[in-house]
Each structure stands twice: as structure tokens, then as C-alpha cells.
Amino acid sequence: MRTLLSIDAVVVLSGGVLTAFVGVTGLIKQLAADRCLPSVLLQRNHTFDTHHWIIFSFFLLTVSLYLMSNGDVLVLSGVFAIAFLMVLIMFALANMRLKFSRPRLPRAVSIGWTGALFGYGVMLLGVLGNIIADPSTIYYFGLYLLFFFSVIYLNFSRLRILKVMAFFVRQVMRVEGCRRNVGMYRNSTPHVCAPFSFRAFPLRWFMCST
């Protein structure tokens, strides 16, 4: 009996892990295709025709969460519960948002304000209950949420970041060029070198979205 239970547990856990990898691969693939994540994640393995970078990234992510929580099953289940409830909260918020922005949009299934607010409130109570039961779960959830938001923000702002890097490189090259000119013409014509200045930094790069 113990052997059968052990085999059943291994099969069930293997199915859960496989389902998680399949679901995450499809999600990250779509996010990368929409340019929310780096396009390098779309590369395929020529042998197995799989998105190997997505699989490796998710594996490292899960291993890091396991190591950070010291293998505490209660913490891991709490983080999973909060993440799942937050997804449901996003559904409720998206539903209410569409009621304002696209009220005449044809829908196969329609729900009123009462149902949307009730679902939002129930899910919010579920999140608060999990946080009260184990406050450490919000720390791990917030840490990984901040990491994902940072990756997405950097991917959206890569053009601005490259412009900032190019600005500083030009400034450094200008200063170095001035120093060389001063060394070459020190005994002849005086040369005035413009100092490094942040006043020329175009703040508009971070003030507009394009």
C-alpha cells in the first residue's frame, strides 16, 4: 500500500510540475512576443524544438524561491495562494475597467457590478487572510513581483537606457579628447577644455513615453 501511495504521489506531483512548466512557457512566450519581456526568450532548441531559455529561467526561479524559503511548504503554498488570488483580482479589475472604457463591447458572458464587486471583495479578503496567517509570504511575493516588474520596465525603457549610456559615453570621450589636446598643445596654443556637465543631460527622455 505504501508503494502504491508513493507511486501515486510521484505521478501527481510530476503532472503538477509539467502543467506548471507548460503554462509558464506559453505565458512567457506570449509576453515576449508582445515585447513585454526580452525577445531572447523566444529562441527555440533545435533538438527538442522547445523554448529552452524560458524553461531554464522558470526552473531557476522556482529553485531560488525554494532555497530562500528554506523549503518551508507553508510559505511556498502561501505564496502560490496569494499569486493565484491576485490573478483573480486582476480579472475582476479588468471586468470593471471594461465597463467604463468599452460599455458597448459585445460579450458572450456578462456580469453586473454587484457580481464584479462581490468577487473582488472575496478575493481581496482571501489575500488578506493569507497574509495574516503567515506575514512572511507577502515578503517573498513582493520580492519576486518587484523583480518581474523591474525586468518588464527595463525592457520597455531599453531605448532610454541606451540613450543615457550613449550620453555618458560621449561626455567621457569629450573630456578625454580635451585632455589629449591639452597635452599636445600645452607649449603652443592654449586650449580650453569643457568640463563634464550634467546640465546637458536631456531629462525629456524620462519625461515622455516615446
KENUGU-68490 format. One record per residue: residue in one letter; x, y, z of N, C-alpha, C in turn. Coordinates in pm, whole numbers, plus 50000, padded with zeros to 5 digits. Layout:
N
AXYZXYZXYZ...
This chain:
210
M500834987950000500005000050000500875012650000R501935012450078502825023950082503485026349946T503845015449882504465016749750503505022849649L502255018449652501265023949560501015038849589L500935042449717500745056549752501945065049708S503135059649722504335066949681504335069049530I503995058549455503935059749309502875069849268D501725069449333500655078849302501075093149332A501775095149443502235108649479503235113849376V504155105149332505145109249232504465112949100V503485105049059502775107848933502015121048942V501315123249055500545135549073501465147749074L502565147049148503495158249154504165160649019S504485149948948505085151648816504105158548720G502825154548729501815161148646501665175848681G501725179148812501625193148853502805201348804V504005195648815505195202848768505155204648617L504765194248545504675195248399503635205648357T502495205748427501465215748396501985229848421A502735231648529503295244948559504255249448450F505135240548406506105244248302505415247148170V504395239248136503675241548010502945255048015G502275257748127501555270348139502465282448139V503565281848214504505293048220505185295248085T505505284448016506135285847884505225293347787G503945289647786503015296747699502835311347738L502775314047869502585327747916503785336547882I504975331847914506175339947889506435341247739K506105331047664506245331947519505365343047462Q504135344047512503245354647464503725368347509L504215369247633504735382147682505965386447602A506825376847569507995380247488507595384047346A506575377347291506095380847158505465394847156D504855398847268504285412347280505315422647322R506585418647332507705427447367507635432747509C506935425347595506955428747737508185422847806L508735412247750509935405747801510955404847687P512215402647719513245401947613512935391247509S513215394447384512915385347274513835373147271V514915373347350515795361747355515075349447410L514005351747485513235340747540512485332947433L512375338547313511655331747205512535321947128Q513815321447159514695312147089514285297647117R514355289447014513965275347026515195266247024N515065255147093516095244847091515955236746962H517055235346887516975228646757516755213646772T517125208146887516975193746905515555189946946F515015196947047513705193447101512605203247059D512975214146989512015224246945511235230147062T511955233247169511355239247289512015252647318H511335260847395511885273847436512745271547561H514005268347538514875264047648515155275147747W515245287747701515545298747794514375300947891I513165299147844512005300447932512015289348037I512295277147994512305265848086513395267448190F514605271348148515705273048242515415284548339S514845295448289514555306948374513515303448480F512475296448441511445292548538512005282448639F512855273448593513475263948685514335271148788L515155280648744515985288248839515135296548933L514025301848882513135309748966512525301349078T512045289549042511425280849143512465275849243V513655272449195514715267749285515125278849382S515235291149330515605302349418514555304849525L513275303849488512205305549587512255294449691Y512545282349649512645271049743513815273049839L514945277749787516115279749872515905291549967M515285302149920515055313850006514105310750121S513115302250094512155298650199512605286750281N513825281850254514375270250327513475257950313G512805256750202511965245150178510715244550264D510275255850317509075256050400507835254850311V507135243650325505975241150240504865251150267L504715255450391503655265150425503905278550356V505165282750354505485295450286505255294250136L505685283250077505505281249933504025280849896S503235273749976501795273249948501145286849967G501625294650064501075308050085501385317349969V502605316649916502975324849800502135321049679F501955307949659501125303349547499685308149563A499145307449686497765311649709497605326649681I498555334749726498465349149703498555352249554A499475345449484499625347749341498345344049265F497755332649302496525328349234495375337949263L495245342349388494175351749422494385365249355M495635369449340495895382149271495515381349124V495695369749062495255368048923493735369648915L493015363749009491555365149009491135379549035I491875386549120491585400749144491795408749016M492825405448938493055412248811491895410048714F491305398148717490135395548633488985404848672A488755406148802487665414848849487935429448813L489175433948831489515447748798489405450148647A489825440448567489705441948422488245442648379N487405434648446485985435048415485385448748445M485735454248560485215467548595485805478348506R487045476648464487665486448376486975486548240L486625474848189485935474148061484535480148067K483915479648183482595485848197482655500848176F483795506948210483955521348189484425524448048S485475517348002486095520847875485325515447754R484775503147764484075497147650482715491947694P481805500647730480505495747779479655488947671R479855492347545479055486747436479735474847368L480835470347422481525458947362480695446247377P480425439047265479625426647275480365416147359R479625409547447480205399647536479365387047535A480035375447530479305362847538478755360547678V479525364647778479105363447919479195377247981S478135381548045478085394748108477795393248256I478395401848335478195401848479477985416148525G477125418048621476815431348670477845436448769W477605448848811478515455048908478515447549041T477355442549079477275435549208478165423149209G478095415249103478925403249096480405406349089A480765416749011482175420448998482735425349131L481995434049198482455439249327482485428249434F481515419249429481495408349526482705399049506G482985395649380484145387249353485445394049391Y485545407049363486735414549400486915414649552G485835416949625485925417449770486285403949831V485715393249779486015379849831487475376349808M487975379049689489375376049659490305384549743L489935397149765490765405849849490805400849993L489685396150042489665390350177490535377750183G490525369950075491385358150072492855361650078V493255372150006494655376650009495025381550149L494155389650209494415394650344494485383250445G493615373250429493635361850520494945354050512N495455352050391496735345150376497885353250433I497825366350418498895374750473498855374550625I497655375150684497545374750829497985361150884A497655350350812498045336950858499555335150858D500235340750758501705339750752502245352250685P502615362550763503075375150704504325373950620S505115363350638506345362050560506075359550412T504875354650380504565351750240504515364350155I504055375350213503985387750136505375392950103Y506365389650187507745393850159508265386950033Y508095373750025508575366349908507765370049784F506465371549800505635375249687506025389149634G506185398749724506565412149683507945412649621L508865404549671510225404349617510235399649472Y509545388849444509505383649308508645392349217L507605398249271506795407449192507615419649151L508415424949243509285436149211510315432349105F510825420149114511795415549015511175415048875F509975409648864509315408748733508975422548679F508475431448765508175444948720509435452148674S510555449648742511815455948702512255451048565V512125437948540512505432548409511635438448299I510325439348324509415444748224509685459648201Y509945467148309510225481448295511525483748218L512555475948249513815477448177513655473748030N512815464148001512595460447862511855471447787F510885477947852510175489147790511065501447776S512005503147869512835515247872514215513047814R514415502447738515755499447688516275510347596L515395516747519515845527447431516335539447511R515605542847617516025554047702517335550847772I517475538447818518715534547887519895535447791L519705530947667520785531847568521125546447538K520125555147535520395569347513521195575247629V520855571447750521585576347867523025571347863M523225558747830524575553347821525375560347712A524725562947597525415570047489525785584147530F524915590747608525205604247656526455604447742F526535595147839527675594847928528955590847854V528825581847756530005578147678530515590047599R529635597947539530055609847466530715619947558Q530155621447680530745630747775532165626547813V532315613647842533655608747880534625609947764M534175606547643535065607647528535435622147501R534525631347524534845645547503535885650247602V535735646347728536705650247830538065644347801E538095631447762539375625147730540015631547608G539215635047508539755641747391540335655347424C539665662547515540175675647556541495674247629R541595664147713542845662047787544015658947693R543755650947590544805648047493545215660547417N544225668747379544555681147307545345690647394V545005691147523545755699747613547195695047624G547395681747628548765676547635549555679247509M548915678847393549615680947266549965695547245Y549065704547286549275718847258549595726747384R550165720247484550455727147610551495738047591N552445735647502553535745347483553245755147369S552095754247309551805763447198550515771047227T549455767647154548195775047167547405770247288P546945778847374546135774447489544815768447441H544395758247509543165751047471542255750147594V541045754247576540065753947685539245741247673C539225733247780538515720547780537205722147856A536115718647792534805719547857534675708547961P534355712048085534235701748190532995693048169F533015681748237531855672748235530695679548307S529545680048243528405687148299527145678848284F526335678848390525045672048386523945681048331R524255693748306523235702948258522765699248118A523665693148042523305689247905522505676347900F522265670348016521545657648018520085660047981P519605653547876518215655647830517215648547920L516655655548015515675649548105514405645548035R514165650547915512935647347843512875632347809W514015625547810513995611147782513155603647885F513135608848009512385602248114511065609348145M510775619748068509535627248091508455623547991C508795616547884507815612747783507925597847758S506895592347696506825577847675507415573547543T507735582747454508295579047325509665585247310
